Amino acid sequence: MKKSYLIFFIAFLIISVPLFLFPLNLFPGEVVLLTGNKNNPEQIVDAQLSLSYFVGLGYNSEDMVGVKSFYLTTKGYFLVFAFLIGFPFLIAYRSYLKKN
């Protein structure tokens, strides 16, 4: 059983490191832009986001001009969960079943 936990942890690291270090725009999200219009000061735009944006990597400061904030949608959070928890769990579970 301890080997399954180790396999889960290693698979989690192998999957999460590239997702947090490289700007891979895989996850659905929304970007809130400042328009400067008095009637509608903000505009929400659907966009593919990378997890590296949330740790401050993968974008230039020039790209963030006029951007108030950005966040993942429900579908984006589901994909993050599937990539970071689901796939490592399936890999560890498969190794556990193979061992038994």
N, C-alpha and C positions, 0 to 999 in steps of 0.2 A: 504494500500500500504506500510506503514511503517513496518508492520509486515513481509511482504515479504522480505524487505531489511534485517531485523534482521535474518530471517530464512536463507537467502543467506549467511550472515556473519558467522553465527554459523556453517552452513554446511561446509563453506570454512575452518574454523578453525579445525573442526573435521577431515576433510580429509587431510589438509596440515600438521598438527602437526606430525602425524606418518610418513608421507612421508619425512619430513625434519629432524626428530630425529632418526629414525631407518634405518639401511642399507637395504632397500627393493629394490633389483635390478630389477626394472620393466621397465625402460625406455631405448630404444635402443640408443646407443652412440658409440663413437670411442675413443680409447686410443692411444696416440702417444708415442711409446717406443723408447728410445735411444739404438741403437744396437752396437755402437762402431766401426762399419765398415766405412771406409773412402768413399767407393763408394755409400753406402746407409746408412747414419747415423741415419735415422728414419724409423720406421716401424709402420704402422697404423693397429690396430687390432679392429675388431668389438666386442663390449661387451655390456652387460646390465649394466646400471648405476643407481645409486640411487641419489635422490635429496640431501640426507644428505652429499654426497661427496662434493657438491658445497658450503656447509657452513662449511666444515672442520670436519664433524662428520662421524663416521661409518667406518673409515679405520685406519689401523696402519701405522706409518711412514715407517716400514719395507716393507709394501706392495707397497709403492710408489717409491722404489728404481728402477731407470731406466725409470721412467715415466716422460715424458716431460710435457704432458698436457692431458686432457680428455674433451670431449664435447659431447653434444647431437646431434643426427642427426635430420633431418626434421621430421621424424616419431616420434622421441622422444619428440620434442617440441610440436607436435600435441597431443600426449598422456598427456603431462603435462597440456596443455590447457584444454583438455577434463576432466582430473581429478580435476584440481583446479578451473576452471571456469564453465565448462559444467555441471557437476553433481550438484554442488550447485545451478546453475541457474535452472535446471530442477526441483529440489526439491522445490525451492522458487516459481517457476511458477505453479507447481502443487498445492501448498498451496494457491496461489492467485486464481486459478480457483476454488478450492474447496470452498473458502470463498465467491466467487461470485456465 
